[in-house]
Amino acid sequence: MATHVERSFGALRAIRDVSLSVAAGERRAIIGPNGAGKTTFFNTICGDHPPTGGSIHLFGEDITSLKPHRRARMGIGRTYQSSLLFTGLTVLENLYLAVRGAMPNRLSLWKASRGDAALSKARLLAQQVRVDNILEARIDAISHGQRRQVEVGMALAANPRLLMLDEPAAGLSAGERPELVKLIRDLPRDLTLILIEHDMDVALPHSDIVTVMKDGEIVVENTPDRIVDDPVVQAIYLGGALA
Amino acid sequence: MAVMSPRQWALTAVVLAIMLALPLVLPAFWLSGILGRSLVYGIVALSLTFLASYGGFISLAQTMIAGVAGYTVAILAPTAIPASSSALSYWLAMPAALVAATVAGGVIGLIAVRTRDIYLLMITLALAVGFSLFAQSNIDWFNGYEGIRNILGPDIFGYPFRTHLVFYYVSLTVAALLYLLVLYVVRTPFGLTLQGIRDNPRRVSALGFDVALHRVAAFALAGFIAGCGGVLITFYNIGITPSSIGMTATVNVLVMSVIGGLGHPIGAFIGAVIFSLMDTFAATVYDRNRFNTLIGLVFLVIVLVSPDGVLGFGKRLLFWRKPKAREEQTGTH
């Protein structure tokens, strides 16, 4: 739950008094034009850009001042607008690292054995996000769509309670998109999901509530079937003056 | 999740076997003056290459850390001049030196947590030069400009360390073990995380890893490696002076790493061998006093022609001749 969250970069107020409450197990889409502050809002929740005002609670605990890795350990998994993968490592190594991040003894100097639990889980994740056929390929050698799938797999590695997907379909070809949509549809239903997406065909079918942001503020919240008819939303997306 | 292909492991084994057999054919000068020297300086370069290749940090403090280990063993050693009443056995002084180097590495790591790129380069250079000047001005512990001499090293199985064969084999053993240690560590969860931090620290943090802690640990490990080199260099030079850890020595280690190639740990030793050969034989082909000009030109050519060093040049040559070799590289780094 975010309460009166603010985030400024110098004189620029990227997020203004944003309050958002997402129930456990809820699926929330955040939409809005470029520069609306959606990703900045994500970053304040994850700790990449801590809020300059307001507070953030995760499942009842105040995480406002926690560092990103502490927040991740509390159950936040996320993907990024642009793929932020480890390009020098293989698909399996990326997923393995993601699994290790949720385990104790992160500084371990013991190499993973063949039957290592984290390695086995990384392979299972690869199956789940359908990249098990390219396990030994380096990230810089796979397609953009496959990278997005690896991103989702990494975000799921720690069994997060809250999954935040930042434009997962961005840059995907028409052929790659159905694979990702299926992947999102198959996510466990008890997982709380917040999704930033420009593509309404991806965002609306997978959300219980849609939040619309503009100029760093929340302007509308409604169910998917009502949001498309909302005059404010239509004004934002089709042009025209806001009421 | 392999760091080297079976072919590369086989090549490593062959090179090691050849190096073990070299004393049968090479004269003593080559064993200690070229190869032994390359190995001990290559160890310090290895610590730099480890940080650069797997952590993304270029640290110019590695020679300084080697100096911390060298001075520690020199101060504590039984043959130190000025003589100390609290002198320890070499077998106690050497572990103490490695602990000191590891701690020094960790302290540099604490600084590296807050700086990167050119700023880290400048801060580590300043620390290196500062330590050298401090050693030069301190008489009580460091014996000032003269440094500490007569550090002969321990006897190994009853043989003096300064014996060519003993020095060569000890250096080869330590270098090989540290090289294998680096290859092992980069495959562990810690090593993979370090490479993740090199590629994207923000992502690593979002996965639950403490990025700062991993950086400090990486510098501490690099400090341990540089410390091993520092102790051996002190024995090789029969002592340590401020100039041996000064600006020139610092840059020399960087030049070795870059010439060899920062892409793989073996590059450190390749660079050290090339450097030693040029340093030794520059006088015969040109003028000893022009060594810096010569090595500077070689450095310039390498950076321009093959930014990933001789190692990268060799790889490209291999790929050019055998396109399939590139495919073998997939998944290895």
Interface residues (C-beta under 8 A of the other chain):
Chain A: C46 G47 D48 K67 P68 H69 A72 R73 R78 Y80 L84 L85 F86 T87 G88 L89 T90 L92 E93 Y96 L97 A98 R100 G101 A102 N105 R106 L107 S108 L109 W110 K111 A112 A118 E136 A137 R138 A141 M154 A157 A158
Chain B: M1 Y184 V185 R187 T188 P189 F190 L192 T193 Q195 G196 R198 D199 N200 R202 R203 V204 S205 A206 L207 G208 F209 D210 V211 L213 H214 A217 T330 G331 H333
